[in-house]
Amino acid sequence: MTAGHLQHRPHRTILASPSTATRRCIVADIHGPQRLGPLTPLVGEWEGNVGIDLSYHNKDDETGRTGYFEKAWFHPIPVQENGKQSLEGLNYKMTAWRHGEEAMDPFHDEVGYLLWEKATGQIMRAVVFGRGIAILAGGEAKPRDTVLHFNATPGSPNFGILQNKYLSERAQLMDFKSTFTIVDADTLSYTSDLVLKLAATGGEMHHTDKNTLTRVKK
């Protein structure tokens, strides 16, 4: 073929296919952050200064409100496997100080786990309070749900409540409900409601807590 017969062929850039390792990284970037389903937005460290605690004050023999400042953190844990059951989850800690007592010991401290079973949509809140109370509360949630409900009752074989002897004789826990709400990407609010049977009054009362927290670190 002579030079006169040569046709100009436009230059083409050939993009090499990404390696298997690269593809895995891309997939991890896309799906990794959502591995925890509805718990995903909670990851990080949080602070909130508008907490309100409504409880029975033994010293005053009356129900009163307490404002508080709170810190919380939620960290991912490895997948937990119980036979064929797989649980995604976070371990967490929440600590609260009464307003004006931020430099002193906290008046509330809790540690626990938030768990989600993708196969069934079951969510769990396993929490231990420093006062000698342990609760496993449960509910259901879809991967993108932004409102999470947890419930527990004494004697339940699945989602129950335990407390130390002193408390069970004086402030028996009858019911527990809590809700976490993802307000936006960096705002979390929660409510909790403990129904107590008080020996001091002979009646029941709702010990409630609520706060709104802002993410300070991812």
C-alpha positions in Angstrom: 0.0 0.0 0.0 1.4 3.3 -1.0 1.5 6.5 1.1 -1.4 7.8 -1.0 -3.6 5.0 0.0 -2.9 5.4 3.7 -6.0 6.7 5.5 -5.8 8.8 8.6 -7.0 6.9 11.6 -8.1 9.0 14.6 -6.1 8.5 17.7 -7.9 6.4 20.3 -7.1 6.2 24.0 -7.5 2.8 25.4 -8.3 2.7 29.1 -7.0 -0.3 30.9 -9.5 -2.2 33.0 -9.0 -1.7 36.7 -7.3 -4.5 38.5 -9.2 -6.9 40.8 -7.7 -5.2 43.8 -8.8 -1.7 42.5 -12.3 -2.9 41.8 -12.5 -4.2 45.4 -11.4 -0.9 46.7 -14.0 0.9 44.7 -16.7 -1.5 45.9 -15.6 -1.0 49.4 -15.8 2.7 49.1 -19.3 2.5 47.8 -20.7 -0.3 50.1 -18.4 -0.1 53.1 -20.0 2.9 54.8 -23.5 1.2 54.5 -22.4 -2.1 55.9 -24.0 -1.2 59.2 -27.4 -0.5 57.7 -29.5 1.9 59.8 -26.6 2.2 62.3 -24.3 3.7 59.8 -25.1 7.4 60.5 -24.3 6.9 64.2 -20.6 6.3 63.7 -18.4 9.0 65.3 -18.3 11.1 68.4 -21.1 13.4 69.5 -21.9 16.1 72.0 -25.2 17.6 73.2 -26.0 20.3 75.7 -29.9 20.3 75.7 -30.5 17.1 77.7 -33.5 16.9 80.0 -33.8 14.2 82.6 -37.2 13.7 84.4 -36.8 11.5 87.4 -37.7 10.9 91.0 -35.4 12.8 93.4 -35.1 10.8 96.6 -33.5 13.6 98.6 -36.4 15.9 97.8 -39.1 13.2 97.7 -40.4 14.6 94.5 -40.1 14.3 90.7 -37.9 16.9 89.1 -36.1 17.9 85.9 -32.4 18.0 85.4 -30.6 19.7 82.5 -27.5 18.0 81.3 -24.5 18.0 78.9 -23.6 14.7 77.2 -20.8 13.1 75.3 -21.3 9.9 73.2 -19.3 7.8 70.8 -20.2 4.9 68.5 -17.5 2.7 67.0 -18.0 -0.2 64.6 -17.2 -3.7 65.8 -16.3 -6.9 63.7 -19.2 -8.9 62.4 -20.6 -11.1 65.2 -21.6 -14.6 64.2 -23.9 -16.9 66.1 -24.1 -20.0 64.0 -25.9 -18.9 60.8 -26.8 -15.5 62.4 -24.6 -12.5 61.4 -24.9 -9.3 63.3 -23.4 -5.9 62.3 -22.9 -3.5 65.2 -21.4 -0.6 67.1 -20.1 -0.5 70.6 -21.0 2.8 72.3 -20.7 4.9 75.4 -22.8 7.8 76.7 -21.9 10.0 79.6 -23.8 12.9 81.0 -23.1 15.8 83.4 -25.6 18.0 85.1 -25.4 21.6 83.9 -22.8 23.4 86.0 -21.1 20.2 87.0 -19.2 19.5 83.8 -15.9 19.5 85.7 -17.2 17.0 88.2 -18.1 13.3 88.1 -21.0 12.5 85.7 -24.4 11.7 87.1 -25.1 9.1 84.3 -22.9 6.6 82.5 -23.8 3.8 80.2 -22.0 1.4 77.8 -23.3 -1.1 75.4 -23.8 -2.3 71.8 -26.2 -1.5 69.0 -26.7 -4.5 66.7 -28.5 -5.1 63.4 -29.3 -8.4 61.7 -29.5 -7.7 58.0 -31.3 -11.0 57.2 -34.3 -10.2 59.4 -34.1 -6.5 60.0 -33.9 -7.0 63.8 -32.1 -4.3 65.8 -30.9 -4.5 69.3 -29.7 -2.2 72.0 -27.7 -4.1 74.7 -26.9 -1.6 77.4 -25.5 -1.6 81.0 -26.0 1.4 83.3 -23.5 2.2 86.0 -26.3 1.9 88.6 -26.5 -1.9 88.2 -29.1 -2.2 85.4 -28.8 -4.3 82.3 -31.2 -4.2 79.3 -31.5 -5.9 76.0 -34.1 -4.1 74.0 -35.1 -4.8 70.4 -37.1 -3.7 67.4 -37.0 -3.8 63.6 -35.4 -1.5 61.0 -34.7 -1.4 57.3 -31.2 -0.4 56.0 -32.1 3.2 55.4 -34.4 3.8 58.3 -33.7 7.0 60.3 -35.9 6.3 63.3 -34.9 3.3 65.4 -37.2 2.0 68.2 -36.0 -0.3 71.0 -38.4 -2.0 73.5 -37.9 -4.3 76.5 -40.0 -5.7 79.4 -39.0 -7.7 82.5 -39.2 -11.5 82.1 -39.1 -11.4 78.3 -37.0 -14.4 77.0 -35.6 -12.1 74.2 -35.8 -8.5 75.1 -35.7 -8.2 78.9 -34.5 -6.1 81.9 -32.4 -6.9 84.9 -31.5 -4.7 87.9 -29.7 -5.1 91.2 -31.7 -6.2 94.3 -31.7 -2.8 96.0 -33.3 -1.2 92.9 -35.8 -3.9 92.3 -37.1 -3.5 95.8 -37.3 0.3 95.6 -37.7 1.3 92.0 -38.7 -1.8 90.0 -38.4 -1.5 86.3 -41.7 -2.3 84.5 -41.0 -1.2 80.9 -38.3 0.3 78.7 -38.7 2.2 75.4 -36.1 4.2 73.6 -35.8 5.9 70.2 -32.9 7.1 68.2 -33.7 9.6 65.4 -31.2 10.6 62.7 -32.2 14.3 62.2 -29.6 14.9 59.5 -26.1 13.9 58.6 -24.6 15.4 61.7 -27.5 15.6 64.2 -28.9 12.8 66.4 -31.7 13.0 68.9 -33.0 10.3 71.3 -35.6 9.7 73.9 -35.9 7.0 76.5 -38.8 6.1 78.9 -38.3 3.8 81.9 -41.5 2.9 83.8 -40.7 2.5 87.5 -42.8 1.2 90.3 -41.6 3.3 93.3 -41.8 1.9 96.8 -41.6 5.4 98.2 -44.9 6.5 96.5 -46.6 3.2 95.9 -47.2 4.2 92.3 -45.6 4.2 88.9 -43.7 7.0 87.2 -42.0 7.6 83.9 -38.3 8.3 84.2 -37.6 10.0 80.8 -34.5 11.4 79.1 -34.1 13.2 75.9 -31.3 15.1 74.1 -30.1 16.3 70.7 -26.4 15.8 69.9 -24.1 17.1 67.1 -21.4 15.0 65.6 -18.0 16.5 66.5 -15.8 13.8 65.0 -16.3 11.0 62.4 
